Amino acid sequence: MRRVLSVLLLLLTMLAFGAAPASAVAPQEVIVEDTAGVLDANTLLPALEDIDFREPTTVAVYTYNGSKEANINEDVLNFARAEHPEWISGDGQKWADGLFIFALDPVGRHTGTYFGEDRKIPLDQQEDIREEVNDLFREAQWTDGTIAAVEEAAERINRPWYASPVFIGASAVGGAAVLAGAGTAVGLRRRRGTKNAALLKTADAAYSSVTRDLDATEVDARTIPADSTYGAKVLEQYRTFMTRYAKATQQNNAAHDLTAKDLRKRSSTAVIEEYADTATELDGLDDVIADTNSLLNKAPGWERAWDRQISPFNEDLDRLDDLLQSETGEKDSATAAALTAFRTRVRQDLRSWAAELSEGSISPETALDRLRSARGELSDLLRNHSETVIAGYAKNEKERELLRNAFEQDGARRPGRRDGYRPGILDTVFPYYAFYSVATFNTDLENGTAEISSVRSDTSSTTGYGSSGGSFSGSGSSGSF
């Protein structure tokens, strides 16, 4: 018995400290071909370059916009033949040695994993990689999902027999499993640390902006007409401004007390997120206070304040083209025609309102009333169109319910202030769910169709390379998310 325990201890020691040579090697090269334009290179590249493989490995990431019917294996092979022949072996039949390719089609909702002959892993492990990260892709977290997929692949490529979950489970149920999971945990902590550091930088920028403008914000608030409906509502928000600023200061101190090691902990994420939420909300509010003062008093520069109220609306109207021309947009429907007609009319109205404001024939309050009415009309038209989309996409009552539930989430989700959202006067005066935007509609549609696709999709892997693949038989497979 003592001898058996000694052998197990030796094997676990090998697992913990790495008996195989070159057990922690950074990628030999990282190649990113983001033709779909969905990845954040500033986050992706450092994260991929920091992943440890057991042997020098070239990591290639390829994204493209395909379709649900596409064979991603065939598409990746065709791309490699045209753009990266070095990814293919000299005889043209396999993937090149030392290579790992991760492919993503965010439109067709497919992922693929491909391996050089000296890096290939069993099919079930290829499926495991994709299953581990599919939830991230279903939430459209393209960059995080890609990083996680490469980390999962690095865990499995060239893994020695004694590091396999089967051996670990048979030899030392608890302790060995902890050792096996250590690599993944390290990767998760590293990624969390990078994200927390980036979010802290965003929060600091917002907090500094608010601090810099404190005196100007107070002056602006003092001169907002309190007898205006919009002015009075904005002043209500200002009354708690300094209290919220004091809270942001405390959160700033707490966030900066965190060490680099602390940033990798899950508990630190909540601290930084609360700080970022408070700081970015205040940064938006002080801009609204300034614009309310300028516009309602028609002070010098009021034109720019008005432009800031209508620019997000105009940008949202621009998104109608992407919505209606999409595969699920139902562009030939009556509700789509109503949206297009509304856009043409309201853009003419916006130009007229600006001219009337300038010549003084309408008041700023009237202009804001008209903008409120227009945004409300767009909200109603989008909700009508959602019923058209549901009828066209869903195949049964269950799918209709899934998609309808996705669209109904718009009233329960606050806009992401940390994601570039800048509130206007109307967004501050009215509840955040008062208006439905094209951007939110697109998000709801994407989430709903993704959920339906996951229900429809077959979880088994696709391994063939299609009619154009010829005799190519490189190791790899794909699946849907």
Secondary structure, DSSP 8 states (H G I E B T S, - for coil): -HHHHHHHHHHHHHHHHT-SSS-SB--SEEEEEETT----HHHHHHHHHT--BSS--EEEEEE----TT--HHHHHHHHHHHH-GGGB-TTSSSB-TTEEEEEEETTTTEEEEEE-TTT---HHHHHHHHHHHHHHHHTT-HHHHHHHHHHHHHHHTT--GGGSHHHHHHH-TTHHHHHHHHHHHHHHHHHHHHHHHHHHHHHHHHHHHHHHTHHHHHHHHHTS-TTSHHHHHHHHHHTTHHHHHHHHHHHHHHHHT--TTGGGSHHHHHHHHHHHHHHHHHHHHHHHHHHHHHHHTT-TTHHHHHHHHHHHHHHHHHTHHHHHHSTTS-TTSHHHHHHHHHHHHHHHHHHHHHHHHHHTSS-HHHHHHHHHHHHHHHHHHHHHHHHHHHHHH--SHHHHHHHHHHHGGGGG----GGGT----HHHHHS-TTS---HHHHHHHHHHHHHHHHHHHS--S-B----GGGTT---EEEEEE-
